[in-house]
Amino acid sequence: MVAVDVRSLELFLAVSEKQSISKAAQENYVSRQALTEAMNRLEDELDVQLFVRSHQGVTLTPEGRFLAERLFVLKPLWRSTLEGLKGKAPEPKVVRIGLPLFLFSAKTLATIVGLSAEYPQFAISIVDCSSETALSRLGRSELEVAVTWLDSRSRKFVAEPVGSAEPRALACVSASSPLARKHRLTAADFAGQNLLALEADTLAGAREVEYCRSAGARLTIVPRSHSYIVGMIEDDAGAFLLPSTSASQFSSSRIKAVPVVDFPKVLHQSVVRLAGSSREVGALARRLGEVLTREAGPYA
């Protein structure tokens, strides 16, 4: 049976966000040695390697990223529970934000959860779902806010745009691929190639599918698994298209991210949507849009 204390998990989240032991130690008022020992104990208790350490800092392993993603979802809930045990009132309203967790960096997820400091009346809960599912759940009032780039003509939804005016797509390819030697890619470069796609996320719209067809490329839908996709890219089994700078999640000596200059813009025209919400939640949603743009997450 694994026995892990909450403090160790909070420290792990701090390290994953800062990507640095020393910065996380300073922020949490512990010594660098104490934090290093705590992370070593956590890895021993879980029996997995969570970080790859180097002079430049620390990088999450696929297992580390999986843990960080889930903890960012759980963190507001355990904090709210602990505050409730102390008898503190009033209980904050839970605002459920649906988004494709897989495409966000740990830093961006931490910033989103951290918005509760600006809006103490809310406890922010992140719900992992595809853009398509987020939109459906928003319509059923199962979410207060959804981050999506899918089109919607529903009058129930209010939309706040996210991102810059001229975004771009990136293709993660094997460093040994001929595509890795190019400075930028167009549809012509994908002729005969295998384009990887997350279900209902990365290549969700009709224009994206048409792009693949016009390029003469094959389209393979893959599971929402970071390690699975990384393995396919490294083995030169295909190119993984994704929006904006979220390609940093796949950076390694065996993978290169190359700009795609003619990919349909509909992929990047992301919005934060909310339905039937109060002015306060609307203000939070607008602030969320600013955060996603500033943090250069997948929608910036």
C-alpha positions in Angstrom: 0.0 0.0 0.0 1.4 3.4 -1.0 1.4 6.0 1.8 2.0 9.6 0.5 1.3 12.7 2.5 -0.4 15.8 1.1 2.6 18.0 1.7 4.8 15.8 -0.5 2.2 16.1 -3.3 2.0 19.9 -3.0 5.8 20.1 -3.1 5.8 17.9 -6.2 3.3 20.2 -7.9 5.6 23.2 -7.1 8.6 21.5 -8.7 6.6 20.5 -11.7 5.4 24.0 -12.1 8.7 25.8 -11.6 10.7 23.0 -13.4 13.4 23.7 -10.8 14.2 22.3 -7.4 15.8 25.5 -6.1 12.9 27.8 -7.2 10.3 25.5 -5.8 12.3 25.2 -2.5 12.5 29.0 -2.3 8.8 29.5 -2.9 7.8 26.9 -0.3 10.3 28.0 2.4 12.3 24.7 2.5 15.9 24.0 1.8 17.0 22.7 -1.5 18.3 19.5 0.2 15.1 18.9 2.1 13.0 19.3 -1.1 15.3 17.0 -3.0 15.0 14.3 -0.3 11.2 14.7 -0.3 11.1 14.2 -4.0 13.4 11.2 -3.8 11.1 9.7 -1.1 8.1 10.3 -3.2 9.6 8.5 -6.2 10.6 5.6 -3.9 7.1 5.4 -2.4 5.4 5.4 -5.8 8.2 3.3 -7.4 8.4 5.5 -10.5 10.7 8.1 -11.8 8.9 11.5 -11.8 11.7 13.8 -13.1 14.7 13.8 -15.4 17.3 16.0 -13.6 19.9 18.1 -15.4 21.9 21.3 -14.8 19.1 23.3 -16.6 16.5 22.1 -14.1 14.0 19.2 -14.0 11.8 17.8 -16.7 8.7 15.7 -16.0 8.8 12.1 -17.2 5.5 10.8 -18.8 4.7 9.3 -15.4 5.5 12.6 -13.7 3.3 14.5 -16.1 0.4 12.0 -15.6 0.7 12.5 -11.8 0.9 16.3 -12.1 -2.2 16.5 -14.4 -4.3 14.5 -12.0 -3.1 16.4 -8.9 -3.9 19.8 -10.5 -7.5 18.4 -10.9 -7.6 17.2 -7.3 -5.8 20.1 -5.5 -8.7 22.5 -5.2 -10.9 19.7 -3.9 -8.5 18.6 -1.1 -7.9 22.2 -0.1 -11.6 22.9 0.1 -12.0 19.7 2.2 -9.3 20.6 4.6 -10.7 24.1 5.0 -14.1 22.7 5.6 -12.7 20.5 8.4 -11.4 23.7 10.1 -14.9 25.1 10.1 -14.0 28.0 7.8 -17.0 29.7 6.1 -18.4 30.6 3.7 -17.7 27.5 1.5 -16.5 28.7 -1.9 -18.6 28.0 -5.0 -17.0 25.3 -7.2 -16.4 26.5 -10.8 -15.8 23.5 -13.1 -13.5 24.3 -16.0 -13.5 21.7 -18.8 -10.5 21.5 -21.0 -8.2 19.0 -22.7 -5.7 18.5 -19.9 -3.2 16.7 -22.1 -2.3 19.8 -24.0 -1.4 22.1 -21.1 1.9 22.6 -19.4 2.1 22.1 -15.6 2.9 25.8 -15.3 -0.3 26.8 -17.1 -2.4 24.4 -15.1 -1.0 25.8 -11.9 -1.8 29.3 -13.0 -5.4 28.4 -13.8 -5.9 26.8 -10.4 -4.1 29.8 -8.8 -6.9 32.1 -10.1 -8.8 31.1 -7.0 -6.5 33.5 -5.1 -7.9 36.4 -7.2 -11.4 35.0 -6.9 -11.6 33.6 -3.3 -15.3 33.1 -3.6 -14.6 30.3 -6.1 -12.9 26.9 -5.8 -11.6 26.1 -9.3 -12.0 22.5 -10.4 -10.4 21.4 -13.6 -12.2 18.7 -15.5 -10.2 16.7 -18.1 -12.2 16.4 -21.4 -11.9 17.0 -25.1 -13.1 20.2 -26.7 -16.1 18.4 -28.0 -17.0 16.8 -24.7 -16.5 20.1 -22.8 -18.9 21.8 -25.1 -21.5 19.1 -24.6 -21.1 19.1 -20.8 -21.4 22.9 -20.8 -24.7 22.6 -22.6 -25.9 20.1 -19.9 -24.8 22.5 -17.1 -22.2 20.0 -16.0 -19.5 22.6 -16.4 -19.5 26.3 -15.7 -16.7 27.1 -18.2 -15.3 25.3 -21.2 -12.2 25.9 -23.2 -12.8 24.8 -26.8 -12.1 25.7 -30.4 -15.3 23.9 -31.7 -17.9 26.1 -33.4 -21.2 26.6 -31.6 -24.3 28.5 -32.6 -26.1 27.9 -29.3 -27.5 31.1 -27.9 -27.0 29.7 -24.4 -23.2 30.2 -24.7 -21.2 33.3 -24.2 -17.7 33.2 -25.8 -14.5 35.0 -25.0 -11.7 34.8 -27.6 -8.3 33.4 -26.6 -5.0 33.8 -28.3 -3.1 36.0 -30.8 -4.4 37.1 -34.2 -1.9 35.1 -36.2 -1.3 31.7 -34.4 0.4 28.8 -36.0 0.5 25.0 -35.8 3.5 22.9 -35.0 4.4 19.5 -36.2 6.4 17.2 -33.8 8.5 14.9 -35.9 11.3 12.5 -35.4 14.7 14.2 -35.4 15.8 11.7 -38.0 12.9 12.6 -40.3 13.6 14.7 -43.5 10.9 17.0 -42.2 13.0 17.9 -39.2 15.6 19.5 -41.5 13.1 22.1 -42.8 12.4 25.5 -41.2 8.7 25.4 -41.9 6.2 23.0 -43.4 3.2 23.3 -45.7 0.6 20.8 -46.9 2.8 19.6 -49.7 5.3 18.3 -47.1 2.8 15.9 -45.6 2.0 14.0 -48.9 2.2 10.3 -48.1 2.9 11.1 -44.4 1.0 9.7 -41.4 -0.5 12.5 -39.4 -1.3 11.6 -35.8 -4.4 13.1 -34.1 -6.0 13.0 -30.7 -9.6 12.0 -30.8 -11.9 15.0 -31.1 -9.2 17.4 -30.1 -6.2 18.2 -32.3 -8.0 17.6 -35.6 -11.5 18.0 -34.6 -13.1 20.1 -37.4 -14.0 19.4 -41.0 -11.5 21.9 -42.3 -8.7 20.0 -40.5 -9.7 16.7 -42.0 -9.9 18.3 -45.4 -6.4 19.6 -44.8 -5.1 16.1 -44.4 -7.0 14.9 -47.5 -5.7 17.7 -49.6 -2.2 17.1 -48.4 -2.4 13.4 -49.5 -1.7 12.4 -45.9 -3.0 9.5 -43.8 -4.8 10.3 -40.6 -4.3 8.1 -37.5 -6.4 8.7 -34.4 -4.2 7.8 -31.3 -5.0 7.4 -27.6 -4.7 10.3 -25.2 -1.4 9.0 -23.9 1.7 11.2 -23.8 4.2 8.3 -23.8 2.4 6.5 -26.6 2.5 9.5 -28.9 6.1 10.3 -28.0 7.1 6.7 -28.8 5.4 6.9 -32.2 7.1 10.2 -33.1 10.5 9.0 -32.0 10.0 5.8 -34.1 9.2 8.1 -37.1 5.7 6.5 -37.3 4.1 9.9 -38.0 3.9 13.6 -37.4 1.9 14.9 -34.5 0.1 18.2 -35.2 -0.8 20.4 -32.3 -1.6 24.1 -31.7 0.8 26.8 -30.6 3.7 26.2 -28.3 2.4 23.2 -26.5 5.0 21.3 -28.5 7.4 22.0 -25.6 5.8 19.0 -23.9 7.4 16.8 -26.5 10.8 18.3 -26.7 13.7 15.9 -26.6 16.9 15.1 -28.5 14.8 12.7 -30.7 11.9 15.0 -31.4 11.8 18.3 -33.2 8.9 20.8 -33.5 8.6 22.5 -36.9 6.1 25.3 -37.7 3.3 24.5 -40.1 2.4 27.7 -42.0 -0.7 26.8 -43.9 -2.7 24.9 -41.4 -6.4 26.0 -41.1 -6.8 28.8 -38.5 -10.0 27.3 -37.2 -7.9 25.0 -35.0 -6.4 28.0 -33.2 -9.4 30.2 -32.9 -10.0 29.0 -29.3 -12.5 30.5 -27.0 -13.6 30.2 -23.4 -17.3 29.5 -23.3 -19.7 29.8 -20.4 -23.4 29.2 -20.2 -26.0 30.9 -17.9 -23.3 32.1 -15.5 -23.2 35.0 -13.1 -21.2 38.2 -13.8 -18.6 37.0 -11.4 -18.1 33.7 -13.3 -18.0 35.7 -16.5 -15.2 37.9 -15.1 -13.3 34.7 -14.1 -13.8 33.3 -17.6 -12.4 36.5 -19.1 -9.4 36.4 -16.8 -8.9 32.8 -17.8 -8.7 33.9 -21.4 -6.0 36.4 -20.5 -4.1 33.8 -18.6 -4.2 31.3 -21.5 -3.0 33.9 -23.9 -0.2 35.2 -21.6 1.0 31.7 -20.6 1.4 30.8 -24.3 -0.4 27.5 -23.7 -1.9 25.5 -26.6 -4.4 28.3 -27.3 -2.0 31.3 -27.4 
